[in-house]
Amino acid sequence: MLDLKLLLLGTLFAPLVGVGAIWVVAPLGDRAVRWMALLVALVSLVCATMVVFSNEAATQAELAVTDVSWLANSSVTPLDGCFYV
């Protein structure tokens, strides 16, 4: 089974990767763009479904927590990013 943190990141960043993929297939025409958009949406949906319906979802209050400290050693203000399901 995949790590839930990776699935959560996949769910969040699949549309961003999909934009790049759509940009690449755009010269092939509207039909290719639509198929790529459908593929990206399905990948995102599958990742989200796997996170929500995992066995760990029933046993944990906070699931798939990802906490990232950006510029932690900054002299100005450290930025913290946290997202979870």
Phi, psi and omega in degrees: 000141179286154176292135182294331177296319178292323177295321178296316177296322176297321178296320183282325186258355177300317177298326178294316176294324179297325178298317178296319179294321178294321178297324180290319183272358182303321179296343180281349176116174183298321183297318178294321179296318180295319179294320179293319178297320177296317180298316180295318179297320179292321177298316179297318180295318180295317178298315180295320179295320179295323178292312185292319185262021177287162179294330181287341182296328182280342187253349184240142177288314176247128188242138174057051180285130174235117182240122184235128175261119179255136180054046183296329181265017182288144178279344182274276180212123177288147178253132177244134175239130180219129173220145183203165175247000000 
